[in-house]
Amino acid sequence: MSESTVEKHDFGAEVGRLLDLVVHALYSEREIFLRELVANAADATDRRRFEALTQAELAPPEGAKVRIEANKAARTLTITDDGIGMSHDEMMQNLGTIARSGTKAFGDALSNAKAEDRPSLIGQFGVGFYSAFMVADLVEVTSRKAGTSEAWLWSSEGRGQFTMAHSERAEAGTTIVLHLKSDADEYLEPMRIETVVRKWADHITIPVMVAQEGEAEDSKANEGTALWRKSKSEISEEEYAEFYRHVAHAWDKPWATIHWRAEGAIEFSALLFIPGMKPFDAVEQERVSKLRLHVRRMFITDEAELLPAWLRFVQGVVDTEDLPLNVSREMLQATPVLTKIRKAVTNRVITELKTRSKDAEEYAKFWGNFGAVLKEGVWEDNDHRADLAPLLRFASSTVTGLVSLPEYVERMKDGQEAIYYLAGDSAETLAHSAQLEGFRARGVEVLLLEDSIDAFWPERLPEFEGKKIVSVTQGEADLSKIEAPALEGEVADTEALLSALKTALGELVSDVRTTDRLVESAVVLAAKAGPDLQMQRLMKRAGRANFGAAPVLEINPRHKLVAGLVARLAGGGSVEEPAHMLFDLARLQDGDLPKDPAGFARRVESALLSGF
């Protein structure tokens, strides 16, 4: 074409600054450009279909699609669609003015249209289009408006100017040709293109076809079915399961499927899954939700933190109409729309758990997989702590299976004023702990907590239904109001022994006292104040050797061993060695090593020898 037929124009707005922002700051991943262009192409096709509702002659051809073709020899990447196309003036407006959105203007014009007639518009043919300059040093757009015979070519190197010229196109639609930069070779590979499309645009309804080098037939890169936008009655259980496996990269079946559409001030569709199997790193994995955020069927990010960390095991998709497609991750964190979506999605998952928890057997499967993660919410989420408390489940010292806090409260003994628990590394081991003897004698149930988080969350949930939640190792359990069977053995006068034991142990203990918590054992440890013994053990394992005060040594005044020590002390004997043996025995009972293993071994040897 001659020089005189080419129109030269300057971009509207502050093109230098804005283009630099788009190319270097707006998108954190370079491959996003393909998502934006595919979104625009799919949107144009939806738009043409909508126009055809009133103008049948504008209907797109049968089998309308988006086609992507790489040409290694020419170093070009071409994206072609059968959409509505653009006229000369529309190309000037939509491509010649940075941040102007043809789709947004079209959406505004649809405000009076019936909901069922509105296409689900994906992209905003505005800022997103300019992401092409992240990989291309020249972009050419040929477009023919549906219902017209005239085509135009828009061309720019992204440096402040663009050109417009007459062109040729056999049918309506748009073709974008990217002349790739020297460092963008990866986008000349069909396999790489398919991977990007599958990642970012797998579920848009327009087929996205990728030309294969040396092959006559193109390959379809997207699944093309936004399952979450369908009615639940249209979807089979197997379809749900297949989609779950796709988004979760899993092989099991979901334990729960949550599918709904929210309407009102904020509109969105959601299809969520609670896995049926525990991942290898359910607790230690990165503490962030990876729920996928879509905008008008187009994948935006899985880093929007749509659910709190304590629901990070939930997989799936949330798709909204109320966010712009090209919203950045930084903008997402401060968007009020997303805040409302997060609240709604979190509440919906909690409601599902409440409903499913009524089936004890099924809920036990969930709890075994993700109970430890859910407990994190009690520790860190003040807004939902009260909702989560009834969902907690625990092993018990008195019944088989899992127990809830409401069930525990219903079974509390007359005179019992608190909910008691014992935390440790294994519920099976805890069930035989000396800490439980006094409770077992009185028929008082104790919850057995075996997850690491169990050492923390009770601090934030100090009571339930007006009942304090108390660790039995804190030595604060008042069992005097609870009827107990007569205990064997006379109560020894331990006043002098308590003083002698405390002197012998020195800084190893903060106090020595008698207790009614023991029946068969001679001694037990209790926390002086603050964190219970399990919390202290965890902190010390983490390297905080001085965490917490020295424990209290509690002795059973009815035990024969205690009576013997009382007699020994009264006869002028020393209790120095027995004091350290008792202290180490108490540590062993709680799963700890003796404070001085070698010294403990010598004392045991000496005691055995003296008995022969």
MIKOL-863518 format. One record per residue (C-alpha): residue number from 1; x, y, z. Coordinates in nm, 2 decimals, decimal comma. Layout:
N
<NUM <X Y Z>>,
...
! end
This chain:
612
<1 <0,00 0,00 0,00>>,
<2 <0,12 0,35 -0,06>>,
<3 <0,24 0,58 0,21>>,
<4 <-0,05 0,82 0,15>>,
<5 <-0,31 0,55 0,24>>,
<6 <-0,16 0,49 0,58>>,
<7 <-0,30 0,69 0,87>>,
<8 <-0,05 0,78 1,15>>,
<9 <-0,18 0,86 1,49>>,
<10 <-0,05 0,92 1,84>>,
<11 <-0,19 0,71 2,12>>,
<12 <-0,43 0,89 2,35>>,
<13 <-0,35 0,93 2,72>>,
<14 <0,00 0,93 2,86>>,
<15 <0,10 0,64 2,65>>,
<16 <0,47 0,62 2,75>>,
<17 <0,40 0,59 3,12>>,
<18 <0,10 0,36 3,08>>,
<19 <0,26 0,12 2,83>>,
<20 <0,56 0,09 3,06>>,
<21 <0,32 0,01 3,35>>,
<22 <0,14 -0,25 3,15>>,
<23 <0,46 -0,42 3,02>>,
<24 <0,67 -0,41 3,34>>,
<25 <0,44 -0,37 3,64>>,
<26 <0,08 -0,47 3,58>>,
<27 <0,14 -0,84 3,52>>,
<28 <0,37 -1,06 3,73>>,
<29 <0,38 -1,34 3,47>>,
<30 <0,47 -1,28 3,11>>,
<31 <0,25 -1,55 2,97>>,
<32 <-0,05 -1,35 3,08>>,
<33 <-0,05 -1,18 2,74>>,
<34 <-0,20 -1,49 2,58>>,
<35 <-0,48 -1,51 2,84>>,
<36 <-0,57 -1,15 2,76>>,
<37 <-0,58 -1,20 2,39>>,
<38 <-0,77 -1,52 2,41>>,
<39 <-1,01 -1,35 2,65>>,
<40 <-1,07 -1,07 2,40>>,
<41 <-1,12 -1,31 2,12>>,
<42 <-1,37 -1,52 2,31>>,
<43 <-1,55 -1,20 2,43>>,
<44 <-1,58 -1,08 2,07>>,
<45 <-1,74 -1,41 1,97>>,
<46 <-1,99 -1,39 2,26>>,
<47 <-2,07 -1,04 2,16>>,
<48 <-2,14 -1,14 1,80>>,
<49 <-2,37 -1,41 1,92>>,
<50 <-2,56 -1,16 2,13>>,
<51 <-2,60 -0,92 1,84>>,
<52 <-2,73 -1,21 1,63>>,
<53 <-3,03 -1,24 1,87>>,
<54 <-3,18 -0,94 1,70>>,
<55 <-2,99 -0,94 1,37>>,
<56 <-2,97 -1,29 1,25>>,
<57 <-2,74 -1,20 0,96>>,
<58 <-2,46 -1,12 1,22>>,
<59 <-2,45 -1,48 1,35>>,
<60 <-2,10 -1,62 1,37>>,
<61 <-2,02 -1,92 1,14>>,
<62 <-2,09 -2,27 1,27>>,
<63 <-1,80 -2,39 1,47>>,
<64 <-1,68 -2,05 1,57>>,
<65 <-1,35 -2,07 1,75>>,
<66 <-1,03 -1,89 1,85>>,
<67 <-0,73 -2,02 1,66>>,
<68 <-0,36 -1,97 1,75>>,
<69 <-0,08 -2,04 1,51>>,
<70 <0,29 -2,00 1,55>>,
<71 <0,53 -1,94 1,25>>,
<72 <0,89 -2,01 1,35>>,
<73 <1,03 -1,89 1,02>>,
<74 <0,85 -1,55 1,04>>,
<75 <0,88 -1,55 1,42>>,
<76 <0,51 -1,46 1,45>>,
<77 <0,22 -1,57 1,67>>,
<78 <-0,12 -1,52 1,53>>,
<79 <-0,46 -1,52 1,72>>,
<80 <-0,77 -1,53 1,50>>,
<81 <-1,13 -1,52 1,60>>,
<82 <-1,48 -1,52 1,44>>,
<83 <-1,61 -1,25 1,66>>,
<84 <-1,79 -0,92 1,62>>,
<85 <-1,49 -0,75 1,47>>,
<86 <-1,42 -0,37 1,48>>,
<87 <-1,48 -0,08 1,24>>,
<88 <-1,22 0,19 1,18>>,
<89 <-1,36 0,41 1,45>>,
<90 <-1,39 0,13 1,70>>,
<91 <-1,02 0,03 1,64>>,
<92 <-0,93 0,40 1,70>>,
<93 <-1,12 0,40 2,02>>,
<94 <-1,04 0,06 2,16>>,
<95 <-0,68 0,02 2,04>>,
<96 <-0,58 0,38 2,00>>,
<97 <-0,66 0,50 2,35>>,
<98 <-0,49 0,33 2,64>>,
<99 <-0,72 0,20 2,91>>,
<100 <-1,04 0,25 2,70>>,
<101 <-1,25 -0,06 2,71>>,
<102 <-1,48 -0,15 2,42>>,
<103 <-1,62 -0,44 2,62>>,
<104 <-1,70 -0,22 2,92>>,
<105 <-1,88 0,03 2,69>>,
<106 <-2,07 -0,26 2,54>>,
<107 <-2,16 -0,39 2,88>>,
<108 <-2,30 -0,05 2,99>>,
<109 <-2,52 -0,06 2,68>>,
<110 <-2,66 -0,39 2,79>>,
<111 <-2,79 -0,26 3,13>>,
<112 <-3,15 -0,29 3,01>>,
<113 <-3,12 -0,62 2,84>>,
<114 <-3,27 -0,94 2,99>>,
<115 <-3,03 -1,14 3,20>>,
<116 <-3,08 -1,46 2,99>>,
<117 <-2,99 -1,27 2,67>>,
<118 <-2,66 -1,12 2,80>>,
<119 <-2,35 -1,30 2,70>>,
<120 <-2,10 -1,37 2,96>>,
<121 <-1,84 -1,11 2,86>>,
<122 <-1,49 -1,20 2,95>>,
<123 <-1,23 -0,95 2,86>>,
<124 <-1,20 -0,58 2,86>>,
<125 <-1,04 -0,48 2,52>>,
<126 <-0,85 -0,21 2,69>>,
<127 <-0,54 -0,23 2,91>>,
<128 <-0,52 -0,61 2,87>>,
<129 <-0,46 -0,59 2,50>>,
<130 <-0,13 -0,40 2,55>>,
<131 <0,02 -0,69 2,74>>,
<132 <0,10 -0,82 2,39>>,
<133 <0,40 -0,58 2,40>>,
<134 <0,56 -0,78 2,68>>,
<135 <0,65 -1,04 2,41>>,
<136 <0,62 -0,85 2,08>>,
<137 <0,81 -0,56 1,94>>,
<138 <0,54 -0,52 1,66>>,
<139 <0,16 -0,59 1,69>>,
<140 <-0,07 -0,60 1,39>>,
<141 <-0,45 -0,62 1,42>>,
<142 <-0,67 -0,68 1,12>>,
<143 <-1,04 -0,66 1,19>>,
<144 <-1,37 -0,66 0,99>>,
<145 <-1,69 -0,56 1,16>>,
<146 <-1,97 -0,81 1,13>>,
<147 <-2,23 -0,67 0,88>>,
<148 <-1,97 -0,47 0,69>>,
<149 <-1,74 -0,54 0,40>>,
<150 <-1,45 -0,31 0,51>>,
<151 <-1,15 -0,43 0,70>>,
<152 <-0,87 -0,23 0,86>>,
<153 <-0,52 -0,29 0,98>>,
<154 <-0,40 -0,14 1,30>>,
<155 <-0,02 -0,16 1,36>>,
<156 <0,21 -0,04 1,64>>,
<157 <0,55 -0,10 1,79>>,
<158 <0,42 0,04 2,12>>,
<159 <0,63 0,35 2,12>>,
<160 <0,37 0,62 2,12>>,
<161 <0,23 0,59 1,77>>,
<162 <0,02 0,35 1,57>>,
<163 <-0,10 0,33 1,21>>,
<164 <-0,43 0,25 1,04>>,
<165 <-0,47 0,13 0,69>>,
<166 <-0,73 -0,04 0,47>>,
<167 <-0,69 -0,42 0,46>>,
<168 <-0,86 -0,74 0,34>>,
<169 <-1,04 -1,00 0,54>>,
<170 <-1,27 -1,26 0,39>>,
<171 <-1,51 -1,28 0,69>>,
<172 <-1,59 -1,08 0,99>>,
<173 <-1,36 -1,11 1,29>>,
<174 <-1,02 -1,02 1,41>>,
<175 <-0,67 -1,14 1,35>>,
<176 <-0,38 -1,03 1,58>>,
<177 <-0,02 -1,10 1,46>>,
<178 <0,25 -1,07 1,72>>,
<179 <0,61 -1,02 1,59>>,
<180 <0,79 -1,18 1,88>>,
<181 <1,09 -1,04 2,06>>,
<182 <1,42 -1,23 2,05>>,
<183 <1,36 -1,36 2,40>>,
<184 <1,01 -1,49 2,34>>,
<185 <1,10 -1,81 2,15>>,
<186 <0,90 -2,03 2,39>>,
<187 <0,57 -1,89 2,24>>,
<188 <0,66 -2,03 1,90>>,
<189 <0,62 -2,39 2,04>>,
<190 <0,26 -2,53 2,01>>,
<191 <0,30 -2,74 2,32>>,
<192 <0,40 -2,43 2,53>>,
<193 <0,10 -2,24 2,39>>,
<194 <-0,14 -2,52 2,48>>,
<195 <0,00 -2,53 2,83>>,
<196 <-0,06 -2,16 2,88>>,
<197 <-0,41 -2,18 2,74>>,
<198 <-0,49 -2,48 2,95>>,
<199 <-0,37 -2,31 3,26>>,
<200 <-0,54 -1,97 3,21>>,
<201 <-0,84 -2,03 2,98>>,
<202 <-0,93 -2,40 3,01>>,
<203 <-1,30 -2,34 3,08>>,
<204 <-1,41 -2,06 2,85>>,
<205 <-1,68 -2,19 2,63>>,
<206 <-1,53 -2,09 2,29>>,
<207 <-1,30 -2,37 2,15>>,
<208 <-0,94 -2,25 2,15>>,
<209 <-0,75 -2,44 1,87>>,
<210 <-0,37 -2,45 1,84>>,
<211 <-0,21 -2,52 1,50>>,
<212 <0,03 -2,81 1,51>>,
<213 <0,36 -2,79 1,32>>,
<214 <0,34 -3,02 1,01>>,
<215 <-0,01 -3,14 1,10>>,
<216 <-0,33 -3,07 0,89>>,
<217 <-0,55 -3,07 1,20>>,
<218 <-0,54 -2,83 1,49>>,
<219 <-0,54 -2,94 1,85>>,
<220 <-0,80 -2,82 2,10>>,
<221 <-0,63 -2,66 2,40>>,
<222 <-0,92 -2,59 2,63>>,
<223 <-1,19 -2,81 2,79>>,
<224 <-1,44 -2,54 2,70>>,
<225 <-1,70 -2,61 2,97>>,
<226 <-1,74 -2,38 3,27>>,
<227 <-1,89 -2,65 3,49>>,
<228 <-1,95 -2,42 3,77>>,
<229 <-2,19 -2,21 3,56>>,
<230 <-2,42 -2,50 3,49>>,
<231 <-2,72 -2,60 3,70>>,
<232 <-2,65 -2,87 3,95>>,
<233 <-2,92 -3,08 3,79>>,
<234 <-2,72 -3,09 3,46>>,
<235 <-2,41 -3,23 3,62>>,
<236 <-2,34 -3,59 3,70>>,
<237 <-2,14 -3,71 4,00>>,
<238 <-1,87 -3,84 3,77>>,
<239 <-1,85 -3,50 3,60>>,
<240 <-1,80 -3,34 3,93>>,
<241 <-1,54 -3,59 4,03>>,
<242 <-1,35 -3,54 3,70>>,
<243 <-1,35 -3,17 3,74>>,
<244 <-1,23 -3,21 4,10>>,
<245 <-0,94 -3,42 3,99>>,
<246 <-0,85 -3,16 3,73>>,
<247 <-0,84 -2,86 3,97>>,
<248 <-0,70 -3,04 4,27>>,
<249 <-0,45 -3,25 4,07>>,
<250 <-0,58 -3,55 4,27>>,
<251 <-0,70 -3,90 4,20>>,
<252 <-0,95 -3,95 4,48>>,
<253 <-1,32 -3,86 4,49>>,
<254 <-1,42 -3,55 4,68>>,
<255 <-1,57 -3,59 5,03>>,
<256 <-1,80 -3,30 4,97>>,
<257 <-1,90 -3,10 4,66>>,
<258 <-2,03 -2,74 4,72>>,
<259 <-2,19 -2,58 4,41>>,
<260 <-2,40 -2,27 4,42>>,
<261 <-2,46 -1,93 4,27>>,
<262 <-2,47 -1,62 4,48>>,
<263 <-2,70 -1,34 4,36>>,
<264 <-2,76 -1,00 4,50>>,
<265 <-2,53 -0,71 4,57>>,
<266 <-2,24 -0,94 4,47>>,
<267 <-2,28 -1,21 4,21>>,
<268 <-2,06 -1,51 4,17>>,
<269 <-2,06 -1,88 4,09>>,
<270 <-1,86 -2,13 4,30>>,
<271 <-1,78 -2,49 4,27>>,
<272 <-1,58 -2,61 4,57>>,
<273 <-1,45 -2,95 4,68>>,
<274 <-1,34 -3,09 5,01>>,
<275 <-1,09 -3,38 4,92>>,
<276 <-1,16 -3,73 5,02>>,
<277 <-0,80 -3,80 5,10>>,
<278 <-0,54 -3,63 5,31>>,
<279 <-0,25 -3,49 5,11>>,
<280 <0,10 -3,58 5,22>>,
<281 <0,15 -3,24 5,37>>,
<282 <-0,19 -3,14 5,49>>,
<283 <-0,07 -2,95 5,79>>,
<284 <0,28 -2,84 5,70>>,
<285 <0,20 -2,73 5,34>>,
<286 <0,21 -2,36 5,25>>,
<287 <-0,05 -2,20 5,48>>,
<288 <-0,25 -2,03 5,21>>,
<289 <-0,57 -2,10 5,01>>,
<290 <-0,51 -2,19 4,65>>,
<291 <-0,88 -2,16 4,55>>,
<292 <-0,89 -2,04 4,18>>,
<293 <-1,04 -1,70 4,11>>,
<294 <-1,21 -1,66 3,76>>,
<295 <-1,36 -1,35 3,62>>,
<296 <-1,62 -1,43 3,36>>,
<297 <-1,49 -1,78 3,32>>,
<298 <-1,13 -1,67 3,27>>,
<299 <-0,87 -1,78 3,53>>,
<300 <-0,71 -1,48 3,71>>,
<301 <-0,51 -1,63 3,99>>,
<302 <-0,50 -1,89 4,26>>,
<303 <-0,33 -1,64 4,50>>,
<304 <-0,64 -1,43 4,59>>,
<305 <-0,67 -1,61 4,93>>,
<306 <-1,04 -1,66 4,88>>,
<307 <-1,05 -1,88 5,19>>,
<308 <-0,86 -1,84 5,52>>,
<309 <-0,55 -2,06 5,58>>,
<310 <-0,74 -2,30 5,80>>,
<311 <-0,96 -2,39 5,50>>,
<312 <-0,67 -2,43 5,26>>,
<313 <-0,76 -2,79 5,19>>,
<314 <-1,07 -2,68 5,00>>,
<315 <-1,02 -2,69 4,62>>,
<316 <-1,22 -2,54 4,34>>,
<317 <-1,33 -2,23 4,15>>,
<318 <-1,50 -1,90 4,23>>,
<319 <-1,61 -1,71 3,92>>,
<320 <-1,75 -1,35 3,94>>,
<321 <-1,89 -1,09 3,71>>,
<322 <-1,80 -0,80 3,95>>,
<323 <-1,42 -0,77 3,89>>,
<324 <-1,23 -0,65 3,59>>,
<325 <-1,04 -0,92 3,41>>,
<326 <-0,71 -0,74 3,42>>,
<327 <-0,72 -0,67 3,80>>,
<328 <-0,37 -0,71 3,94>>,
<329 <-0,29 -0,93 4,24>>,
<330 <-0,20 -0,62 4,44>>,
<331 <-0,54 -0,46 4,36>>,
<332 <-0,72 -0,78 4,46>>,
<333 <-0,60 -0,76 4,82>>,
<334 <-0,77 -0,42 4,86>>,
<335 <-1,09 -0,48 4,66>>,
<336 <-1,41 -0,46 4,86>>,
<337 <-1,58 -0,69 4,62>>,
<338 <-1,33 -0,97 4,70>>,
<339 <-1,36 -0,91 5,07>>,
<340 <-1,74 -0,98 5,04>>,
<341 <-1,68 -1,29 4,83>>,
<342 <-1,43 -1,42 5,08>>,
<343 <-1,68 -1,38 5,36>>,
<344 <-1,96 -1,55 5,17>>,
<345 <-1,74 -1,84 5,05>>,
<346 <-1,60 -1,90 5,40>>,
<347 <-1,95 -1,90 5,56>>,
<348 <-2,08 -2,14 5,29>>,
<349 <-1,80 -2,39 5,36>>,
<350 <-1,87 -2,37 5,74>>,
<351 <-2,24 -2,42 5,67>>,
<352 <-2,16 -2,73 5,47>>,
<353 <-1,94 -2,87 5,75>>,
<354 <-2,21 -2,81 6,00>>,
<355 <-2,46 -3,00 5,78>>,
<356 <-2,22 -3,29 5,71>>,
<357 <-2,11 -3,32 6,08>>,
<358 <-2,46 -3,46 6,16>>,
<359 <-2,34 -3,78 6,00>>,
<360 <-2,09 -3,89 6,26>>,
<361 <-1,94 -4,17 6,05>>,
<362 <-1,89 -3,96 5,74>>,
<363 <-1,76 -3,66 5,94>>,
<364 <-1,51 -3,88 6,11>>,
<365 <-1,35 -3,94 5,77>>,
<366 <-1,32 -3,56 5,71>>,
<367 <-1,19 -3,51 6,06>>,
<368 <-0,92 -3,77 6,02>>,
<369 <-0,79 -3,59 5,71>>,
<370 <-0,83 -3,22 5,80>>,
<371 <-0,92 -3,18 6,16>>,
<372 <-0,58 -3,06 6,26>>,
<373 <-0,60 -2,79 6,00>>,
<374 <-0,95 -2,68 6,10>>,
<375 <-0,83 -2,63 6,46>>,
<376 <-0,60 -2,36 6,34>>,
<377 <-0,91 -2,15 6,28>>,
<378 <-1,00 -2,16 6,65>>,
<379 <-0,65 -2,03 6,73>>,
<380 <-0,63 -1,75 6,47>>,
<381 <-0,98 -1,65 6,36>>,
<382 <-1,18 -1,45 6,61>>,
<383 <-1,47 -1,40 6,37>>,
<384 <-1,54 -1,77 6,32>>,
<385 <-1,42 -1,92 6,65>>,
<386 <-1,77 -1,97 6,78>>,
<387 <-1,88 -2,14 6,46>>,
<388 <-1,58 -2,38 6,46>>,
<389 <-1,60 -2,49 6,82>>,
<390 <-1,90 -2,73 6,77>>,
<391 <-1,72 -2,88 6,46>>,
<392 <-1,42 -2,99 6,67>>,
<393 <-1,38 -3,36 6,74>>,
<394 <-1,16 -3,54 7,00>>,
<395 <-1,07 -3,88 7,13>>,
<396 <-1,21 -3,94 7,48>>,
<397 <-1,10 -4,12 7,80>>,
<398 <-1,45 -4,27 7,85>>,
<399 <-1,61 -4,35 7,51>>,
<400 <-1,50 -4,50 7,18>>,
<401 <-1,49 -4,28 6,87>>,
<402 <-1,48 -3,91 6,83>>,
<403 <-1,65 -3,67 7,07>>,
<404 <-1,78 -3,31 7,01>>,
<405 <-1,78 -3,03 7,27>>,
<406 <-2,17 -3,03 7,28>>,
<407 <-2,17 -3,41 7,34>>,
<408 <-1,92 -3,37 7,62>>,
<409 <-2,12 -3,10 7,79>>,
<410 <-2,43 -3,32 7,78>>,
<411 <-2,25 -3,60 7,96>>,
<412 <-2,09 -3,38 8,23>>,
<413 <-2,11 -3,53 8,59>>,
<414 <-2,31 -3,36 8,86>>,
<415 <-2,09 -3,10 9,03>>,
<416 <-1,85 -3,09 8,73>>,
<417 <-1,78 -2,73 8,64>>,
<418 <-1,52 -2,76 8,36>>,
<419 <-1,44 -2,94 8,03>>,
<420 <-1,12 -3,13 8,09>>,
<421 <-0,86 -3,22 7,84>>,
<422 <-0,51 -3,38 7,82>>,
<423 <-0,28 -3,29 7,53>>,
<424 <0,01 -3,51 7,41>>,
<425 <0,16 -3,68 7,12>>,
<426 <-0,07 -3,99 7,10>>,
<427 <-0,43 -4,04 7,21>>,
<428 <-0,35 -4,40 7,28>>,
<429 <-0,07 -4,32 7,51>>,
<430 <-0,27 -4,04 7,68>>,
<431 <-0,55 -4,29 7,76>>,
<432 <-0,31 -4,46 8,00>>,
<433 <-0,17 -4,15 8,16>>,
<434 <-0,14 -4,11 8,54>>,
<435 <-0,29 -3,77 8,49>>,
<436 <-0,63 -3,93 8,43>>,
<437 <-0,65 -4,15 8,74>>,
<438 <-0,85 -3,92 8,96>>,
<439 <-1,09 -3,83 8,68>>,
<440 <-1,14 -4,20 8,59>>,
<441 <-1,21 -4,29 8,95>>,
<442 <-1,49 -4,03 8,95>>,
<443 <-1,62 -4,12 8,60>>,
<444 <-1,52 -3,78 8,46>>,
<445 <-1,46 -3,77 8,09>>,
<446 <-1,13 -3,62 7,97>>,
<447 <-1,07 -3,52 7,60>>,
<448 <-0,75 -3,66 7,46>>,
<449 <-0,58 -3,41 7,22>>,
<450 <-0,29 -3,54 7,01>>,
<451 <-0,22 -3,27 6,74>>,
<452 <0,05 -3,01 6,78>>,
<453 <-0,21 -2,73 6,74>>,
<454 <-0,39 -2,87 7,05>>,
<455 <-0,13 -2,71 7,27>>,
<456 <-0,23 -2,36 7,14>>,
<457 <-0,60 -2,32 7,05>>,
<458 <-0,74 -2,37 7,41>>,
<459 <-0,58 -2,04 7,50>>,
<460 <-0,82 -1,87 7,25>>,
<461 <-1,12 -2,08 7,34>>,
<462 <-1,12 -2,07 7,72>>,
<463 <-1,48 -2,18 7,76>>,
<464 <-1,77 -2,34 7,57>>,
<465 <-2,13 -2,30 7,66>>,
<466 <-2,03 -2,14 7,99>>,
<467 <-1,79 -2,42 8,09>>,
<468 <-1,42 -2,35 8,12>>,
<469 <-1,19 -2,56 7,91>>,
<470 <-0,91 -2,68 8,14>>,
<471 <-0,60 -2,89 8,09>>,
<472 <-0,56 -3,15 8,36>>,
<473 <-0,19 -3,09 8,36>>,
<474 <-0,24 -2,74 8,49>>,
<475 <-0,34 -2,89 8,82>>,
<476 <-0,64 -2,66 8,85>>,
<477 <-0,91 -2,93 8,84>>,
<478 <-1,14 -2,91 9,14>>,
<479 <-1,28 -3,26 9,18>>,
<480 <-1,40 -3,22 9,53>>,
<481 <-1,76 -3,15 9,42>>,
<482 <-1,78 -3,47 9,22>>,
<483 <-1,88 -3,78 9,41>>,
<484 <-1,60 -4,03 9,42>>,
<485 <-1,56 -4,39 9,55>>,
<486 <-1,38 -4,45 9,87>>,
<487 <-1,01 -4,46 9,80>>,
<488 <-0,78 -4,73 9,96>>,
<489 <-0,51 -4,63 10,20>>,
<490 <-0,47 -4,39 10,48>>,
<491 <-0,37 -4,03 10,41>>,
<492 <-0,02 -3,98 10,54>>,
<493 <0,10 -3,67 10,72>>,
<494 <0,31 -3,53 10,44>>,
<495 <0,39 -3,18 10,56>>,
<496 <0,75 -3,25 10,65>>,
<497 <0,80 -3,47 10,33>>,
<498 <0,67 -3,20 10,10>>,
<499 <0,93 -2,95 10,24>>,
<500 <1,21 -3,21 10,22>>,
<501 <1,13 -3,30 9,86>>,
<502 <1,11 -2,94 9,75>>,
<503 <1,45 -2,87 9,91>>,
<504 <1,60 -3,18 9,74>>,
<505 <1,47 -3,09 9,40>>,
<506 <1,55 -2,72 9,42>>,
<507 <1,50 -2,53 9,09>>,
<508 <1,37 -2,85 8,91>>,
<509 <1,03 -2,78 9,06>>,
<510 <0,84 -2,47 9,15>>,
<511 <0,64 -2,65 9,42>>,
<512 <0,57 -2,99 9,58>>,
<513 <0,21 -3,06 9,69>>,
<514 <-0,04 -3,33 9,75>>,
<515 <-0,32 -3,41 9,50>>,
<516 <-0,65 -3,60 9,48>>,
<517 <-0,59 -3,66 9,11>>,
<518 <-0,40 -3,98 9,17>>,
<519 <-0,52 -4,33 9,26>>,
<520 <-0,26 -4,58 9,16>>,
<521 <0,05 -4,37 9,09>>,
<522 <0,27 -4,21 9,35>>,
<523 <0,35 -3,88 9,16>>,
<524 <0,25 -3,67 8,87>>,
<525 <0,36 -3,33 8,73>>,
<526 <0,15 -3,02 8,68>>,
<527 <0,21 -2,68 8,53>>,
<528 <0,27 -2,40 8,77>>,
<529 <0,08 -2,14 8,57>>,
<530 <0,02 -2,04 8,21>>,
<531 <0,09 -2,29 7,94>>,
<532 <0,02 -2,66 8,01>>,
<533 <0,29 -2,92 8,00>>,
<534 <0,24 -3,02 7,64>>,
<535 <0,28 -2,66 7,52>>,
<536 <0,60 -2,64 7,73>>,
<537 <0,73 -2,96 7,58>>,
<538 <0,67 -2,83 7,22>>,
<539 <0,84 -2,50 7,29>>,
<540 <1,14 -2,68 7,43>>,
<541 <1,16 -2,91 7,13>>,
<542 <1,16 -2,59 6,92>>,
<543 <1,47 -2,47 7,11>>,
<544 <1,31 -2,25 7,37>>,
<545 <1,47 -2,43 7,67>>,
<546 <1,35 -2,18 7,93>>,
<547 <0,99 -2,16 7,82>>,
<548 <0,75 -2,18 8,11>>,
<549 <0,80 -2,21 8,48>>,
<550 <0,94 -2,52 8,65>>,
<551 <0,66 -2,78 8,70>>,
<552 <0,49 -2,87 9,02>>,
<553 <0,54 -3,22 9,16>>,
<554 <0,22 -3,36 9,30>>,
<555 <0,22 -3,66 9,53>>,
<556 <-0,04 -3,91 9,62>>,
<557 <-0,07 -3,90 10,00>>,
<558 <-0,24 -4,25 10,01>>,
<559 <0,03 -4,43 9,81>>,
<560 <0,25 -4,68 10,00>>,
<561 <0,57 -4,53 9,85>>,
<562 <0,48 -4,19 9,99>>,
<563 <0,40 -4,34 10,33>>,
<564 <0,74 -4,52 10,33>>,
<565 <0,92 -4,19 10,25>>,
<566 <0,73 -4,02 10,54>>,
<567 <0,85 -4,30 10,77>>,
<568 <1,20 -4,28 10,64>>,
<569 <1,22 -3,90 10,69>>,
<570 <1,08 -3,94 11,04>>,
<571 <1,35 -4,20 11,12>>,
<572 <1,63 -3,95 11,02>>,
<573 <1,68 -4,09 10,67>>,
<574 <1,75 -3,89 10,36>>,
<575 <1,50 -3,84 10,07>>,
<576 <1,75 -3,68 9,84>>,
<577 <1,79 -3,97 9,60>>,
<578 <1,42 -4,08 9,61>>,
<579 <1,31 -3,72 9,54>>,
<580 <1,50 -3,72 9,21>>,
<581 <1,37 -4,07 9,12>>,
<582 <1,01 -3,96 9,18>>,
<583 <1,07 -3,65 8,97>>,
<584 <1,21 -3,86 8,68>>,
<585 <0,93 -4,11 8,71>>,
<586 <0,68 -3,83 8,68>>,
<587 <0,86 -3,71 8,36>>,
<588 <0,86 -4,06 8,22>>,
<589 <0,49 -4,10 8,28>>,
<590 <0,43 -3,79 8,07>>,
<591 <0,64 -3,91 7,78>>,
<592 <0,96 -3,71 7,87>>,
<593 <1,31 -3,84 7,93>>,
<594 <1,45 -3,81 8,28>>,
<595 <1,62 -3,48 8,34>>,
<596 <1,95 -3,67 8,40>>,
<597 <1,92 -4,01 8,22>>,
<598 <2,26 -4,13 8,34>>,
<599 <2,18 -4,03 8,70>>,
<600 <1,84 -4,19 8,68>>,
<601 <2,00 -4,52 8,56>>,
<602 <2,24 -4,52 8,85>>,
<603 <1,96 -4,45 9,10>>,
<604 <1,75 -4,74 8,96>>,
<605 <2,05 -4,97 8,97>>,
<606 <2,12 -4,87 9,34>>,
<607 <1,75 -4,93 9,43>>,
<608 <1,75 -5,27 9,27>>,
<609 <2,07 -5,38 9,44>>,
<610 <1,95 -5,27 9,78>>,
<611 <1,65 -5,50 9,73>>,
<612 <1,85 -5,81 9,68>>,
! end
